Amino acid sequence: MNAEKISNRLEKLSVSATLAMTQKSRELKEKGKDIVNLSIGEPDFDTPKHVKDAAIKAIEENWTHYPPVPGYPELRQAVADKFKRENDLDYAPDQVMVSAGAKHSLINVLLSVVDPGDEVIVPAPYWVSYVEMVKLAEARPVVLKCGIESDFKMTPPQLEHALNKRTRVVMFSSPSNPTGSLYSKEELKALADVLEKYPRVIILSDEIYEHINFQGKHESIAQFDNVHDRTVIVNGVSKGYAMTGWRIGYMAGPKWIAKACQKLQGQFTSGACSIAQKAAEAALNGGTEASKEMTKTFLSRRELVLDKLKDIPGMKTNTPGGAFYVFPDISYYLGKKYKDKLIENSTDLAMFLLEEANVATVGGDAFGSPECLRLSYATSEANLEKAIGRIKKALTLLK
């Protein structure tokens, strides 16, 4: 037998398309190409000064030893306080678990509650890692196709049709990556009423884009009493506080799930970075003014992008309610060719745009929607104008 054989579970796993495109665009930049990167999913803002100051203080005060596995008590209290203050949700600190980013929190929860053969419902478009995480947990992903006509959101009848005795988890994000869509309070209540009839099902609600919301108050499915005790909220400081590199995420939910995640994390990674935890504590306790300022900028960019995309033939868009993505339907261009290149799906189109327009995007195939393309507007307005101008020109080459 060949020693150079990876495990079967890893062979089944796909490479992250967003990270792969970001890496490819970096490589092209290093070769001198003028690449405009619309593939990256992080705010193009610096971490607020008071947060950085808290990290420097933590170093000077020698917060440099192993932290508790579930997170420092002060940070878990700050998370609980944030939920009460901003969401009117009651969580005790022992219902909170801190991890190395929201992605870490998501996989912790899945590995803690699903068994092989369980089903996990995932509405598509979904964030690239959801289905891969489900596969890693040896469960079966049940993907619900949600198109642009429904604002990329699952409906109660869709959900009801997919639920059965094997369903263990329903996982979704609001605001969404990759679409920017968000669920209203009424829409979430309707989903909660369906889920009430299935007491075995855990709801995994990814709310990492909570603060980048263009429509007012954030709504969480955890607010409804009929599903509150089965809902796990995953959030973090990466998007709302421009702290992607600090790698701090957290989950809040039933105490038994928090304890299970603690047990798992104790064997995998132990506690998240001590200095980053003290920075996150300062971020959560420091208010949301920085987030609001970022959101104003993102809203202005959204308007610019939607206005420019209207001028491109066949490009269909919704109006994202949050996050910093647009997810246009590019079906019009599928089946077209340039020279010997046939555009069969959105990944083909993303590669075409990278090579012919020097613009990095991400094909919707990775998000479960091969007829769409993800564009991130977490970059300057000048870059956005340049990129969309290039995209428009390149698309005229397809016949």
N, C-alpha and C positions, 0 to 999 in steps of 0.2 A: 504493500500500500504506500502511496506517495505521502511523505510527511507534510508536504505543503498543501494541506487541505483544510479549508476553513470549515467551521461548523455548519450543519444544515440550516440552523436558524438564521445564521448570518447570510448564507447564500440566498435565502428567501427575501432578504431585506434590500430595498432599493436605496441608492445613494440620494441624499437630499438634493433635489433639483435647484433649490434656491441657492444653497451653498456652492453647488457645482458651477452655476452660472456666474456667481460672484467671483469664484476662483478663476474661471476662464477669462473674465473681463479684466481681472488684475494682471493676469499673465500677458494679455494683449497690451495693456497699458505699459507694462515693463518693457515691451518690445517697441514702444514709441507710438502706438496707435492712440488716436484721440477718441477714447471710448467714453460715452455718457452712460453711466450706470443707473438704470431704472429697475434693477433686480434686487437691490438690497432692502431688507426689512428693518431698518433702524433709523431713528430720528437723526438728522444731520445737525444736531445741537450739542453743545457741551453740557456736561453734568453741572447743575447749579453750584455756585460757590460755597454756599453753606453746607452742602453735602460733602464736597471735597474737603472743606475745613474739618468736618467731623471725622473724616477718615484720617487726616493728618494728626488730629488730636488723639485718635485711637492708637495710632502707631506710637506717638510720644508717651502715651499712658500704658504702653505695653499690653494692649489687647492682642497679643500675638501667640497665645497658647490655644490648645484644642478647645473649641467651643462645644457646648452641649449639642447632641445629635439633632434635636428638633429646633435648635436656634436659641439664642440668648433670651432669657425671660423678658428683658426690656423690649426686644424687637417683637416678640410674640404679643406682648401687651400693646405695642404700637399698632400692630396689625388688627387686633381686636378693637382698639379704639377707632381706627380708621373705618372699620365696618359699621360701627355704631354711629359715628359722626356723619359719614358720607352716604351710607346705604340703609341706615336704620335696621341693621341686622345684629343680632346678639350672638356673639361667639366668645367663649372663655379662652384664655391663652392656651389651655391644654387641648383645645380643638384646632389649634393652628400648628402647622408644620412648615419650617423654612428649609428650602432646598437651593441647589445651585442653578437657579433659573426656573422659569415656569415650565419649560420642557421637562426638566427633572421632576417637577411636581406631578405633571401629567402621567409620566411613566410610573412613578411611585404608586399613584392611585390605581392605575390599571393592573399592575403586577400584584397589588394587594387585594384586589376584589374579584378578578376573573380567573376562571379555570379553563383548561383546554376544552374546546367544544362549545364554550359559551359564545353568545353573539353580542356584538357591539354595534349599535346603530350610529352611523356617521353620515349626516347630510353632506352632499357635494354641491358646490365646491367646499372642500375642507382644506385645512392647513396640511402641508405636505407630510408631516410626521404622524398624523393621527392614525392612518391605516397601517403604517409601518409599525407603530407602537402596538397596535392590536395584534398584528401578526407575531411580533416578538413575544407577546404574552400568550401566544398559542390559542388565541380566540379567533372567531370568524367575523371579519368586518362585513356589515350589511349596509351598503351604500345607497342612500336615497338621492336620486338625481333632482336637483332644484335649479331650474333655469332662470334666465334673466327676466322672463315674464312674471315670475313670482318674487322678484327682487332677490333671487338666490336663497330663499328661505324655505324651510320645510313647513308643510301645512299639517294641521291636526289629522286629516284623513290619511295623508301619507304615513305619518307616524303610527297611527292606529293599525294600518294595514301591515306594517313591518314588525310590530310587537308580537311576541309569542312567549311560550314558557321557557325558551332558551335564551331570551334577551336578558343580559345582565347589566349593560351600561348603554346610555345614550350620551354621546359627547358632541358638543358644538361650541362655536365661539360667537360672541356678540359684544362689541362690534367684531366683524369677521375679517380674518385674513384667509382668503385673498380678496374678498369682494368689497369690504368696507360696509356691508349691510349690517343693520342692527335690528333686533326684535323689539317691538313696542311692548308695553305692559300688557295690553290686551292680547297680543299674539302669544306671549309667554304664559299668560293665564290659561289660554285655550290648550296649549301643549301640556301644562301642568294637570289640567282636568283629565286629559287622556291618560297621562302617566299615573294618576291616582289609582287607576284600575289595575295597575301592575306593581304590586308592592315589593317585588323582588328587584326591581330595576333601580340602579344607581344613576343619578344624573350628574354628569361631569361637565361643568360650565366654565369654559375658558374665557376669562374677562380681562385679559392682559391689556386690551386696548381701551379699557373703560374711560380713561381721561381724555382720549382723543375722540370726542363726541360732538357732532355738529348740530344735534337736535335737542340739546338740553340735558335733562336728568338721565343718568344711567339706570337701566332697569335690569334686575337680576331675577332669575327664576326661583332663587332661594327665598324670595320674599313671601312666597305662597305657602301657607301652613300645611296644605295637603301634600306637599313634596319636600318641605324644608328639611326634614330629618333624613332624607335620602339624597340631598344635593351636596355636591362638593364644588366649591368655587376655587378656581386656580387663577392667581394673579401674580403680580410682581412689580418691580420698579423699573424694568428695562425701557418700556415704551413711554409711559407717562412722565418719567423723570429723566429721560435721556441717560440711562444707566445700563445700556446693553452689556458693556464689558465687565460690569461689577458682578454679574451672574448671581442675582438674588431673586428667587421666586418664592411663592408660598401657596399653601392650600388651607382652606378652612371648611370644616364640615363635621359630620358625626365624630364623636370622640373615638369610637372604635376604629374608624378609618385612619384618623390621625395617629393612633397608637400603632396600627399596622404599618403605616408609612415609616414611622420612626424605627420600627423593628427592621424593616427592609433597608432603609438608608444607613442604619448602624452597621450593616454588613457590606454595603456598597461603597459609600463615600464618607461616612460620618458627617459632622456638621459642615455647613457652608463656610466660606472664608470669613474669618473673624473681623477683619478690617472692613470688608464689604458689608457685613451685617450692621456694624455701627454706622456706616454711611447710609444704609437703607433705613435705619431707625430715624436718623435726622431727616431723611426725605419724607417719610410718612408723617412725622410729627411737625414738619415745616410748612404744611398747607399745600395748596394746589395752584398757587399763582403762576409758577413757572410752567405748569402743564397748560393752564389757560392761555398763556401767551403763545406757546407752541401751537396750540389748537387753532388760534386765530390765523397763524401763518399757514398751517396746513389747509385751512378752509379757503384761504385766498388762492393757494396753489391748486386745490381741487377745482375751483371755478375756472382757472386758467386752462387746466388740462382738459376739462369737459368741453370748454369752448373751442379749443384747438382740435380735439378729436371729431367734433361735429363736421369739420371741413374735409374729413377723410371718407371717401366713398365706402359704403358697406360696413363701416365701423359702428356697431350698436353698443350703447352704454346705458347703465342705470345711473342713479345719483347716489353715491355712497353716503351713508349717514355718519360714518366715523372712520377711524384708522387713517392710513395714508396710501391707499391703493385704489386704482380703478381696474376693472376686470372686463374689458370690452369683449363682446362676441365677435369673432373674426371669421365666422363660417363662410362669408363672402369670398374669402381668399383661399379656402381649401380647394384643392384640385387644380389650382393655377400653377404655372411654371415660370421659371426664369432660367434661360439656357437649358442645362440638363437637370436642373433642380426642381423636383416636384414637391409642392407643399401639401403633404398628406394630413398633417395635424399641426397643432399650435407649437409643438416643440420644433418642427421643421421651420415654422415661420420665425420663431425666436432666433434660431441659428442663422436664418437668412438675414434678419435685421442686424444681428451682430456682425456678420461678414460684409454686408452690403451698405449698412447705414452706420456702423460703429455705435450701435445702441444696444445695451444689454437689457433684456426683459426675461420673463420666465414663462414658458409654455404652460397652458392650463391643464395639460395632461397630468402633471404632477399633483394637481389639486382636484383631480377627478372630473375635469371639464375640458376635454380636448378641443372644444370649439372656442375657447377663450384664451386670453393672454393677460398676464398680470403685469401692470406698470406701477411702480412705486413712485410717488411724488415727494419722497423724503430727500429732496435736493433743491437747489436754488431755482428760482423762476427762469433765470437765464439758461440754465441747463435744460429745463423742461421745454422751453421754446425751441432751443437748438435740437433736442432729441425728437420732438414731435414733428418738427420740420423735416428732419432727416427720414423719419419713418414714413411720412406722407410721400416724399420723393421716391423712396425705395419701393414702396408698394405699387407705384405706377409701372414698375418694371415687370410685375407679374401679369402674365397673359393667360 
